[in-house]
Amino acid sequence: MKLFPRRGLIYLAAAAILGLVAMGLSSGAEFGLWQRIGALTGTRLDLGPVDFQTLTRRASPNDSLACPQDACPQARADIDPPVYTSSATRLKERLRAALAQEPRITELAEVSDLHLRFVQRSFLMRYPDVVDMLFLPRSSGSATIAIYSRSAVGHSDLGVNRARLERWLELMSR
């Protein structure tokens, strides 16, 4: 009598390989194994900070933008963000605190006092998405935000970037 039938060994080996791949994809720097794969293929994963004033959208369906028209004059936004009663600095602090609860997220170096950048990875394959946020002061101590979320790997994101923006804007409304 065999302890594991042949099919069971194949399933066990496949599960072990998938587990090792998932661990490798999430290990190391902000981009994990994807950083090494990008280096081999010539793909730059940290897409660099966004200049919202000159931003143009990708042709591929793997990004999403929440931005007031005056902050992103050359790009079509998916979402027009609300104006919050908090100052830009306070809004930044609130969002940073809320994002501490988000899974698989790493903050990158700040671009400026009001420009934050994050990498958030997908659950299974750990695909990295890069998110830039610019907090925009408005009159009377209020503020709004520009957020651009884009996939660093792949062509389609199955709506993940837009869902992220909607979720994060909801977090700031609480």
C-alpha positions in Angstrom: 0.0 0.0 0.0 1.4 3.4 -1.0 1.3 6.3 1.5 0.5 8.8 -1.3 -1.0 7.8 -4.6 0.8 9.2 -7.7 -1.9 11.9 -8.2 -1.6 13.0 -4.6 2.2 13.4 -5.0 1.6 15.6 -8.1 -0.9 17.8 -6.2 1.5 18.0 -3.3 4.4 19.0 -5.5 2.3 21.6 -7.3 1.1 23.1 -4.1 4.7 23.3 -2.8 5.9 25.0 -6.0 3.0 27.5 -5.9 3.8 28.3 -2.2 7.4 28.9 -3.0 6.6 31.1 -6.0 4.1 33.2 -3.9 6.8 33.6 -1.1 9.4 34.6 -3.7 7.0 37.1 -5.3 6.5 38.9 -2.0 10.0 38.8 -0.6 12.8 41.3 -0.8 12.3 44.9 -1.9 9.0 46.7 -2.4 8.5 44.7 -5.6 9.7 41.2 -4.4 10.6 38.7 -7.1 8.9 40.9 -9.7 11.9 43.3 -9.2 14.3 40.5 -10.4 12.0 39.5 -13.3 11.7 43.2 -14.3 15.5 43.5 -14.3 15.8 40.5 -16.6 13.1 41.7 -19.0 14.0 45.4 -19.0 10.7 46.3 -17.2 10.8 49.1 -14.7 8.4 48.3 -11.9 8.7 51.5 -9.9 7.0 53.6 -12.4 8.4 56.8 -10.8 6.4 59.7 -9.3 3.5 61.1 -11.2 3.3 64.8 -12.2 -0.4 65.2 -12.1 -0.3 68.5 -14.2 1.2 66.6 -17.2 -0.3 63.1 -16.6 -1.7 61.3 -19.6 -3.5 58.1 -19.2 -2.3 54.7 -20.4 -3.8 53.0 -23.5 -4.1 49.7 -21.5 -7.0 49.2 -19.1 -4.8 48.7 -16.0 -5.0 52.1 -14.3 -7.5 54.4 -12.6 -7.5 58.1 -11.8 -9.4 60.2 -9.2 -8.5 63.8 -9.8 -10.2 67.2 -10.0 -10.0 68.6 -13.5 -7.8 71.6 -12.6 -5.1 69.3 -11.1 -5.0 66.8 -14.0 -5.8 69.0 -17.1 -4.4 66.5 -19.6 -6.0 63.3 -18.2 -9.6 62.1 -18.1 -10.4 61.1 -14.5 -12.6 58.1 -13.6 -13.7 59.7 -10.4 -14.1 63.3 -9.3 -12.9 63.3 -5.7 -14.9 65.2 -3.1 -13.6 68.2 -1.2 -13.0 67.4 2.4 -13.4 69.8 5.4 -9.9 68.9 6.6 -6.7 70.6 5.6 -4.4 68.9 3.1 -1.9 68.0 5.9 -4.7 66.5 8.1 -6.2 64.7 5.2 -2.8 63.1 4.4 -2.4 62.0 8.1 -5.9 60.5 8.1 -5.3 58.5 4.9 -1.8 57.3 6.0 -3.4 56.1 9.3 -6.2 54.4 7.4 -3.9 52.7 4.9 -2.0 51.1 7.8 -5.0 48.6 7.9 -4.6 47.8 4.1 -3.0 44.4 3.3 0.2 44.0 1.4 1.0 47.7 1.2 4.4 49.4 1.4 5.0 53.2 1.5 7.6 54.5 -0.9 9.7 57.6 -0.3 7.7 60.8 -0.2 7.9 63.0 -3.3 7.0 66.1 -1.3 5.1 67.1 1.9 1.8 66.5 0.1 2.7 63.8 -2.4 2.8 60.2 -1.1 3.5 57.0 -3.0 2.7 53.4 -2.2 3.0 49.9 -3.6 0.2 47.4 -3.0 0.4 43.8 -4.1 -2.3 41.5 -5.3 -3.2 38.6 -3.0 -2.1 35.5 -4.8 0.6 36.5 -7.4 1.8 39.6 -5.6 1.5 41.8 -8.7 2.7 45.3 -7.7 0.4 48.3 -8.2 1.9 51.8 -7.8 -0.3 54.5 -6.3 0.5 58.2 -6.2 -1.5 60.6 -4.1 -1.3 64.4 -4.1 -3.2 66.3 -1.4 -4.5 69.6 -2.8 -5.4 72.5 -0.5 -8.6 74.4 -1.3 -10.1 77.5 0.2 -11.2 77.9 3.8 -8.9 75.1 5.1 -10.5 72.4 3.0 -8.7 70.0 0.7 -9.1 67.4 -2.0 -6.9 64.7 -3.4 -5.6 63.4 -6.7 -4.9 59.6 -6.8 -3.4 57.6 -9.7 -3.2 53.8 -9.2 -1.6 51.7 -11.9 -0.4 48.2 -12.4 3.3 47.6 -12.9 2.8 44.2 -14.5 0.2 43.0 -17.0 -2.3 44.5 -19.4 -5.6 44.3 -17.5 -6.3 44.7 -13.8 -9.9 43.4 -13.7 -11.0 46.7 -12.1 -8.7 46.4 -9.1 -7.2 49.9 -9.4 -10.6 51.6 -9.6 -11.9 49.6 -6.7 -8.9 50.6 -4.7 -9.5 54.3 -5.4 -13.2 54.0 -4.4 -12.2 52.2 -1.2 -9.6 54.7 -0.2 -11.8 57.7 -0.9 -14.5 56.0 1.3 -11.9 55.6 4.0 -11.2 59.3 4.0 -14.9 60.2 4.2 -15.2 58.4 7.6 
